[in-house]
Amino acid sequence: MDANVRRLSARAGEQWQSAIRQTAPLTQLVFRPGRPDDEAAVGQPWITAGEGTRWGGKEAWATFKATFAVPSGWSGSPARLFLPLGGQGMASLDGAPWQGLDGNHREITLPEAVRDAAGHEVLVEEYAIDA
């Protein structure tokens, strides 16, 4: 690897680490196969998701639901929700369409209105690209 590429890669890692000031866990992350408006999917139970959860395959669509609370002390500072789900989809924040997600865009920028320590929900309709 070229020395310039190594230096730039190291610097990018340093900047990424300095950009993350604080973290907080999700309250819950669950999913179920199918799209949110698919009648067959609506009746299925939610499955707890975590690191290493596999989805896709025969049913390329899945609906993820994340619940979270942003500490009120974060008000006035940028806040993002990191969701590396592994597909491509659309996120709704508290019931309103909000932002697209894919392999290059795995974070949701959260508006000031949700940095209030109250519970909020993101629903993600995700398609498994390599299903």
C-alpha positions in Angstrom: 0.0 0.0 0.0 1.3 3.4 -0.9 2.6 5.5 2.1 0.1 8.4 1.2 -2.8 6.0 1.2 -1.7 4.6 4.6 -1.4 8.1 6.1 -4.8 9.2 4.7 -6.5 6.0 5.9 -5.0 6.5 9.4 -6.2 10.1 9.4 -9.7 9.2 8.3 -9.9 6.7 11.2 -8.8 9.4 13.6 -11.4 11.9 12.3 -14.1 9.3 12.5 -13.3 8.6 16.2 -13.2 12.3 17.1 -16.6 12.8 15.3 -18.3 10.4 17.8 -18.5 12.2 21.1 -21.0 9.9 22.9 -23.0 6.8 22.2 -26.2 5.4 23.6 -27.8 2.0 23.0 -31.0 1.4 21.2 -33.9 0.6 23.5 -34.9 -2.2 21.1 -34.2 -3.5 17.6 -36.6 -6.1 16.1 -37.5 -7.3 12.6 -39.9 -9.5 10.7 -39.8 -10.8 7.1 -41.9 -8.8 4.6 -42.8 -5.2 3.9 -44.7 -3.1 6.5 -47.9 -3.1 4.5 -47.8 -6.8 3.6 -50.8 -8.4 5.2 -49.0 -11.7 5.7 -46.1 -10.0 7.4 -48.3 -7.9 9.7 -49.5 -11.0 11.6 -45.9 -12.4 12.1 -44.2 -11.9 15.4 -41.2 -9.5 15.7 -37.8 -11.2 16.0 -35.1 -9.6 18.2 -32.2 -8.5 16.0 -28.6 -7.9 17.0 -25.1 -8.1 15.8 -24.7 -10.9 13.2 -28.5 -11.3 12.6 -29.1 -12.7 9.2 -32.1 -11.9 7.1 -33.1 -12.0 3.4 -32.8 -15.2 1.4 -36.2 -16.4 0.1 -38.0 -13.3 1.5 -35.8 -10.4 0.3 -37.9 -7.8 2.1 -37.8 -7.2 5.9 -39.2 -4.6 8.2 -37.0 -3.4 11.1 -38.2 -1.4 14.1 -35.8 0.4 16.3 -36.9 2.3 19.5 -34.5 4.8 21.1 -34.2 7.8 23.3 -31.7 10.6 22.7 -30.4 12.0 26.0 -31.7 15.6 26.5 -28.1 16.7 27.1 -27.4 16.1 23.4 -29.8 18.9 22.5 -28.1 21.4 20.2 -25.5 18.9 19.0 -25.8 16.7 15.9 -27.2 13.3 16.6 -27.3 10.2 14.3 -28.7 6.8 14.6 -26.4 4.1 13.1 -28.2 1.2 11.5 -26.0 -1.1 9.5 -28.8 -3.4 8.4 -27.1 -4.6 5.2 -29.6 -3.8 2.6 -31.3 -0.9 0.9 -34.4 0.8 2.3 -36.5 3.7 3.5 -36.7 4.8 7.1 -39.7 6.5 8.7 -39.2 8.4 11.9 -42.1 8.4 14.3 -44.4 7.5 11.4 -43.2 10.0 8.9 -41.0 9.1 5.9 -37.5 10.4 6.8 -34.5 9.1 5.0 -33.1 6.4 2.7 -30.5 3.8 3.8 -28.0 1.7 1.9 -24.5 0.3 2.2 -23.0 3.8 1.9 -25.5 5.6 4.0 -26.0 3.6 7.2 -26.9 6.5 9.6 -30.0 8.5 10.1 -29.5 12.1 11.0 -32.0 12.9 13.8 -33.8 16.2 14.0 -33.6 18.4 17.1 -37.2 17.5 17.9 -36.2 13.9 18.9 -33.3 15.0 21.1 -35.7 15.2 24.1 -35.0 12.0 26.1 -38.5 10.7 25.1 -39.0 7.4 23.3 -39.0 7.4 19.5 -39.4 4.8 16.8 -37.7 4.3 13.4 -39.4 1.8 11.1 -37.2 0.7 8.2 -38.5 -1.1 5.1 -35.3 -2.9 3.9 -34.5 -4.9 0.8 -31.7 -7.5 0.9 -29.6 -6.6 -2.1 -27.8 -10.0 -2.2 -30.9 -12.1 -1.4 
